[in-house]
Amino acid sequence: MTDRTKLALVKTAHTIIYLVMAAATLFILYAGIAKYRGPLLTVAVVLTGLEAVVFFGNGMKCPLTGLAQKYGAVKGYAFDTFLPEKWTKYTFRFFGTILVVGLALLLLNR
């Protein structure tokens, strides 16, 4: 398999993970606002928790970023996904804030 193909696979996986994690984070906010409790909330919280463990356990970097660079990705905000930079540039600020607000609402609504 060529490096170009490997890079495409890494970018595809990372894009899918990004979208799933974005949905999970937004769902946590929704659950906090709507006072939803149920299995989907559990899945969303577990997914974001696992993401946090992987992210912080890897020195505050996604491990797929290193793989993308290894296979030829050019540095930048969106070099390791197929998403446009305007969607990914403020990922941590945007989704971090949404996650904190969502979790705070869940705790307040207990």
Sine and cosine of phi, psi and omega as CSV:
sin_phi,cos_phi,sin_psi,cos_psi,sin_omega,cos_omega
0.00,0.00,0.72,-0.70,-0.03,-1.00
-0.98,0.22,0.31,-0.95,0.06,-1.00
-0.88,0.47,-0.57,0.82,0.02,-1.00
-0.89,0.45,-0.66,0.75,0.04,-1.00
-0.92,0.38,-0.67,0.74,0.03,-1.00
-0.88,0.47,-0.66,0.76,0.04,-1.00
-0.89,0.45,-0.67,0.74,0.02,-1.00
-0.88,0.47,-0.63,0.77,0.04,-1.00
-0.92,0.40,-0.68,0.73,0.03,-1.00
-0.89,0.45,-0.71,0.70,0.00,-1.00
-0.90,0.43,-0.62,0.79,0.04,-1.00
-0.91,0.42,-0.75,0.66,0.02,-1.00
-0.87,0.50,-0.70,0.71,-0.04,-1.00
-0.92,0.40,-0.61,0.79,0.03,-1.00
-0.90,0.43,-0.70,0.71,0.02,-1.00
-0.89,0.45,-0.71,0.70,0.02,-1.00
-0.88,0.48,-0.69,0.73,0.02,-1.00
-0.84,0.54,-0.74,0.67,-0.04,-1.00
-0.92,0.40,-0.65,0.76,0.04,-1.00
-0.90,0.43,-0.69,0.73,-0.02,-1.00
-0.93,0.36,-0.59,0.81,0.07,-1.00
-0.89,0.45,-0.70,0.71,0.02,-1.00
-0.89,0.45,-0.66,0.75,0.01,-1.00
-0.89,0.46,-0.67,0.74,0.00,-1.00
-0.91,0.41,-0.70,0.71,0.03,-1.00
-0.91,0.42,-0.57,0.82,0.04,-1.00
-0.92,0.39,-0.60,0.80,0.06,-1.00
-0.88,0.47,-0.67,0.74,0.06,-1.00
-0.89,0.47,-0.73,0.68,0.04,-1.00
-0.84,0.55,-0.73,0.69,-0.02,-1.00
-0.88,0.47,-0.61,0.79,0.04,-1.00
-0.92,0.40,-0.64,0.77,0.00,-1.00
-0.95,0.30,-0.70,0.71,-0.09,-1.00
-1.00,0.05,-0.04,1.00,-0.04,-1.00
0.86,0.52,0.60,0.80,0.01,-1.00
-0.98,0.20,0.68,-0.74,0.15,-0.99
-0.73,-0.68,0.74,-0.68,0.01,-1.00
0.18,-0.98,-0.07,-1.00,-0.09,-1.00
-0.90,0.43,-0.54,0.84,0.01,-1.00
-0.92,0.40,-0.57,0.82,0.06,-1.00
-0.91,0.41,-0.67,0.75,0.03,-1.00
-0.86,0.51,-0.71,0.70,0.02,-1.00
-0.87,0.48,-0.71,0.70,-0.02,-1.00
-0.89,0.46,-0.68,0.73,-0.01,-1.00
-0.92,0.39,-0.67,0.74,0.03,-1.00
-0.89,0.45,-0.70,0.71,0.01,-1.00
-0.87,0.49,-0.72,0.69,-0.01,-1.00
-0.93,0.37,-0.55,0.84,0.07,-1.00
-0.90,0.43,-0.71,0.71,0.04,-1.00
-0.89,0.46,-0.65,0.76,0.04,-1.00
-0.87,0.49,-0.68,0.74,0.01,-1.00
-0.90,0.44,-0.69,0.73,0.01,-1.00
-0.88,0.48,-0.72,0.70,0.01,-1.00
-0.90,0.44,-0.71,0.70,-0.05,-1.00
-0.90,0.44,-0.79,0.61,-0.04,-1.00
-0.95,0.31,-0.53,0.85,0.05,-1.00
-0.94,0.35,-0.29,0.96,0.01,-1.00
-0.96,-0.29,0.45,0.89,0.06,-1.00
0.95,0.31,0.57,0.82,0.01,-1.00
0.89,0.45,0.57,0.82,0.10,-1.00
-0.68,-0.73,0.55,-0.84,0.09,-1.00
-0.97,0.26,0.73,-0.68,0.01,-1.00
-0.89,0.45,-0.40,0.92,0.03,-1.00
-0.95,0.30,-0.38,0.93,0.05,-1.00
-0.89,0.45,-0.70,0.71,0.04,-1.00
-0.89,0.47,-0.64,0.76,0.05,-1.00
-0.90,0.43,-0.67,0.74,0.01,-1.00
-0.87,0.49,-0.68,0.74,0.03,-1.00
-0.90,0.43,-0.65,0.76,0.00,-1.00
-0.86,0.51,-0.58,0.81,-0.05,-1.00
-0.99,-0.11,0.21,0.98,0.19,-0.98
0.94,-0.34,0.14,0.99,0.02,-1.00
-0.93,0.38,0.61,-0.79,0.04,-1.00
-1.00,0.02,0.67,-0.75,-0.05,-1.00
-0.90,0.44,0.42,-0.91,-0.02,-1.00
0.43,-0.90,-0.09,-1.00,-0.01,-1.00
-0.96,0.26,-0.59,0.81,-0.13,-0.99
-0.90,-0.44,0.44,0.90,-0.09,-1.00
-0.97,0.24,-0.29,0.96,-0.08,-1.00
-0.93,-0.36,0.24,0.97,0.13,-0.99
-0.67,-0.74,0.07,-1.00,0.10,-0.99
-0.99,-0.13,0.16,0.99,-0.02,-1.00
-1.00,0.07,0.51,-0.86,0.03,-1.00
-0.94,0.34,0.49,-0.87,-0.04,-1.00
-0.83,0.55,-0.59,0.81,-0.03,-1.00
-0.89,0.45,-0.37,0.93,0.07,-1.00
-1.00,0.08,-0.46,0.89,-0.15,-0.99
-0.95,-0.31,-0.21,0.98,-0.11,-0.99
-0.87,0.50,-0.63,0.78,-0.05,-1.00
-0.93,-0.38,0.51,0.86,-0.06,-1.00
-0.79,0.62,-0.78,0.62,-0.11,-0.99
-0.93,0.37,-0.66,0.75,0.04,-1.00
-0.91,0.41,-0.74,0.67,-0.08,-1.00
-0.92,0.39,-0.85,0.52,-0.06,-1.00
-0.96,0.29,-0.48,0.87,0.09,-1.00
-0.89,0.46,-0.70,0.72,0.03,-1.00
-0.90,0.43,-0.72,0.70,0.01,-1.00
-0.87,0.49,-0.66,0.75,0.00,-1.00
-0.90,0.43,-0.72,0.69,0.00,-1.00
-0.88,0.47,-0.71,0.71,0.02,-1.00
-0.89,0.45,-0.72,0.70,0.00,-1.00
-0.87,0.49,-0.71,0.70,0.02,-1.00
-0.91,0.41,-0.62,0.79,0.04,-1.00
-0.89,0.45,-0.68,0.73,0.04,-1.00
-0.89,0.45,-0.64,0.77,0.05,-1.00
-0.88,0.48,-0.68,0.73,0.00,-1.00
-0.92,0.38,-0.65,0.76,0.00,-1.00
-0.91,0.41,-0.51,0.86,-0.05,-1.00
-1.00,0.03,0.05,1.00,-0.01,-1.00
-0.92,0.40,0.00,0.00,0.00,0.00
